[in-house]
Amino acid sequence: MRTDLLAEPMVGLDEALAAVDGFDRALVGGLLRPQPAQAADLNQLACAVAGTPLASRVAEAAEKAAAGAASEDHFVALAAARTALLGSVHDALMTRVDEAIGRTRGEATASTPGERHMVNLLAAARSWLCDLARAGWQGIDHEAVSASAQVVSSMLPDPSLRRLATLLDGFAAELAASCPGAALKRMPVRRWGDVWSRAMLLTVPGAADAPTTTPATGRLLPLGVDVHEHATAAQAQVHAVFEPADGSAPRLVRASVSVPKPDTVVGAGVWQLLRPHMSLLAAAGEGRSMELHDMPITAEGDLIWSDEQGRPGEPADPFATARVVLPTATAAHTAPLHRHPAAIAVPVFLEGYAVHKDDDVLTFTTAGHGHGLAVDADRVPTTGPLTPEAVALSNACIGLLRWNAGAFSVQPLAVETTVRKKAVAVHAGAWAGGTADKTGAKAEKAATEAVAVLRERAGRLLRK
């Protein structure tokens, strides 16, 4: 990997992010009675998309918002401009990543608008989001935040609206925990701007419909498992290389499973909640391939997993896959609504590097380039045996290349290290299919006991 290319500055990147930051500042104080500084920030956003198809709409929206007279359509236009700017940053970063790795990307497919349904619920959600923008983060209170509850409860029964409903529900919970906004000394301005903009665009009829899929038949070679864990939910995402049965070029793909969870189930305990929903987790934990037959796959490379359409195959060492197959795999393009720098997670393989540690920050430095690549050890899942200590002693790594706070870093999914002159592999997803490891087994036992207690209590409540 050309790590030196990842460290080079990019023309226009800072300006695009500055325009996004300006709009986020405007949302802090609210757009009901904007101040001159907020008007200037809105104008900066409009100038940043001048010369694009959004130019006239955003210019009008910025003018109306600066006067405190923005309608719902104007707020949608401002959200679209912010999303487009971050999408351009995403595309520039991905172009640099492809150049540094030497990876090719498949042809982009044009998206088609979905069906217009449940327009009244989408309009209700959009109205609530517009009220938030007018009040601003400093103006939020429990009354304003709780207005989303009825909309969310009406959306949840409809699978086509569940993604937006979940987003709104989580956003409302986060805002409620921060009320009143006027008392906040610090607030996640970029994050709330991200969630608000995404939710606003998902209220446009057809935007949140399920993507078009095609059937995939062939061999799936897992690379590693990434786990996202929150207080009430957990998700496992398997990154893999798919070899089509027709002999065409291998493709980078993902398969994900998400489940609700009690906040008492943490770490390795989440596997017992995730495992029953996707057999691929067991295959990834055991180092096996999967044979797929007509498995639905989106244009972005996301497998819509179905256990009926996949069966365990032959043993497949992820490091052999990373060394031999990964360099030949093509990557898919990201859909417009999903283009965001924080969403970048590119599977990479590194070896022959030197590990440096400075102020508890690990850095991989590859020979011949001299530029270090920071290791995002905080992202290493706590659901497996992979630890920052193992990463520090490694000589080869399968990871996800990410971008945060203006720089690239790598999140390890698996490492190779040497123990008594023998190569030993340590995987973050090693316990996905079950484990005899004492630490993992202890965590699973504790989780089993916690779930049993909660089920018994729930049953008691239902009997009443």
Secondary structure by P-SEA (a helix, b strand, c coil): cccccccccccaaaaaaaaaaaaaaaaaaccccccaaaaaaaaaaaaaaccccaaaaaaaaaaaaaaccccaaaaaaaaaaaaaaaaaaaaaaaaaaaaaacccccbbbbbbbccccaaaaaaaaaaaaaaaaaaccccccccccccaaaaaaaacccccaaaaaaaaaaaaaaaaaacccccccccaaaaaaaaaaaaaaaaccccccccbbbbbbbbbbbcbbbbbbcccbbbbbbbbbbbbcccccbbbbccbbbbbbcccccccccccccccccaaaaaaaabbbbbbcccccccccccccccccccccccccaaaaaacccccbbbbbbcccccccccbbbbbbbccbbbbbcccbbbbbbccccbbbbbccccccccccccaaaaaaccccbbbbbccccbbbbbbcccccccccbbbbbbccccccccccaaaaaaaaaaaaaaaaaaaaaaaaaac
